[in-house]
Amino acid sequence: MKVFIIKENHYLNKDIVGFYRSDYVGYQKEGNPDFINKLKNMTRVNGELDLIEEFVTVAKILTEDLGKLTNIPNYAGSAICAVPRSKADCSYHKSQLLFKKALASVADSLNCENCTDAIKRVSDTKTTHNWRLKNNKGSAPYKGITKDTCKINSKAFKEKNVILVDDIYTDGVHVVDDCIQTLLDLGAKNVLLYVVAKTLNKSA
């Protein structure tokens, strides 16, 4: 795993440590983790059986990397939360939510608190990794967007150390930053971020 720091910014009141497995260099470019894009299934071209390989790949990565993070002092048995997708949960088919399903399974296998449903998107926001999608409706990122567009079960992570998980992190987009600050505002003790991939620039 590689380490990075999200510096305090307009969305985030303090520096946060992040971890990631791969560089996201651009879709279909050599060495890029394209399995993430396929698992997103953004246009719903694939059914669940078509995504078994990608599901297993993500589950193996999460098991290995989160297993290491839960060995950090105070993070054994921590609460594992998922950054919600950009559209309301009810608008997705189950074949589009396999990343969160893999994460939930891994959280259970690591004897962590499975809080993958603690933050549920109820209002659409703009998809930040592909602005060219048709009907890409909703608000662009702004401070407080998580609280405004999500139903949050704060009891799931209050007074707990949290590992917040997402598939891709992009510097300067701030959706994840706002989600981290929301967890802290609502009572999380500490938050670590883990993402499968981190973009090299904002063009992901």
N, C-alpha and C positions, 0 to 999 in steps of 0.2 A: 504493500500500500504506500501511496504517496501522501504527504501532508501539505495542507495549505492553510492560510489564515484569512478569514473574512474580516476585514478591518471595520471598526466602528464606522457607521455611516448614517445617513438620514433615516434609514429603516431600522437600524440596529444600534442599540445603546452601548454595546461593548464588543470587543474582538471575540471571535468564535473560531475554535479549531475545527478544521474539516479534514476528512480523509477520502481518498478515491483510488480506484483500481487502474483506470486507463485514461489516456488522453483522448478526447473526442476531436478528431482532426478534420472531420467533414464526411458526410454520408457517402459511402461507396469509395472512399479514399483508402489507400493501402494502410492496413493496420487499424482501421477504425472499428469500434465495437458496434457494427451494424445490427447485431442481434437485438440491441435495445430498440432501435427504430421499428424492427419487425414486431417485437413484442408489444409496442405501443398500439399497433393495429389501428392507426388513426382513422383510416377510411373503411375499416371493418371488412377488409378483403379476405381475411383469414378467420377460420373457425378455430376452436380450442385445439383440435387435433393437429392442425397445421402448425401450431406453435409449441409443440412438445419440446423440440430441441432447444428453442430459445428459453423456454420456461426452466428446463433443467440446467441450462448454462447459468442463468441468473441465480437460481437457487443454490448452486454450488458456490458461486462467487460470494453470495451473501452469507452462506454458512461459514466459509473460510474467513472472510474479513470481519464480519460481526462477531465471530467467535474470538478473534484477536481483541477486538475493542471491548468485549465484555470481560477481558482479563485486566483491563485498566482499573486501578483502585477506585472503588465506589460505583463501578459500572456493571459489576456482576449482578444479574437479575434485574437490570435496568428496564425502564419502560422504552419500548421501541415503537416509534410513531412514523407514519408515512406522510410525506408532502402530498396533498390531494392533487389530482389532475385538474386541468384548467376548466373543464366543463362540469356542470352539475352531475353528481354521481348517477342520478336516475337516468341520465341521457346515454350512459354507456351500456353496451352489451357486456355480459360476463367475460367474453373473449377479449375485451379491451381492458380488463382489470386484472390481468394475470400477474403483473409485476407485484401488485399489492397482495395477491393471493400467495405468491412465492414468499414474500416478506413475512406474512402472517405465519406460514408454515415454519419458516426458519426461526422466528421469534419463539414459537412454541417448542421447537427442538432444542433451543438454547436455554430453556427454562427462564426466559425473560417475560416481562409483562407485555402481552400482545395488545398494543394500543393502536393497531393499524386502522381502526375505524373511529378513533377519537376525534379526527378532524375530517368532516365530510363537506365537500363543496355542494352548495345548494343553489348558487347563482353562477351563471357562466362568466368566465373571464377570457381574455384573449389568449390564444395559444402562443407562447413566446418563442418556441423553437421553430415554428414554421408559419410565418405571417401570410403565406399565400393560400392557405386553405380557404375553400369556399365557406361562407357563413361563419367566419371567424369573429363572432360577436362577443360583446362583453367589454368590461373595462380593461384597459392596459394597467400594468402594475402601478400601484400607488401605496403610500404608507397607510396601513390599516386595512388593506384589501382582504387579508385572511379573516379578520373578525367580521368584516362586512359581508363576505360571500360564503362563509362556512358555518355549519353547525358544529359546535365544539363541546366535547365532554371533558371539561377541565379536571374532573375528579380522577380521570384516568392517569394523569401525569402530575397532578399537584403534589408538591414537596418530594418529587422524585428526580433522579438523574435520568435524562432522556437521551436516547440516540435517535436522531431524526434522519430518515432515509429518503433518498430520491434517486431517480435514474441518472439524470444529467444536471450538472451545475454550470451556469454561465455567468461569468463576472459581469456585473453591471446591469443584470436583469432585475435582481432584488426580490423576486417572488419568494425564494427560499429564505432570504434574510428576514422578510416580513413574517414568515411563518415561525422562524426561530424566536423573534421578538415576541410574538403572540404567546408562544409556550412560556417564555420567561414572565411576561406580564400576568399570565394566568396561574403562576405559582410553581412552575418547574424550578428545581434547584439549580441545575446546570444542563446545558445542551451540547452534545457533540453532533456534528453533521457527518454523515457518510453518503457518498454518491458513487455509483458505479463508474461514471466517467465525468470528466471536467473538460469543458471546451477550452481551446487555445485562444479563442476570440469570440466576439458576439455574433458571428455569422452562422452559428450552428443551426 
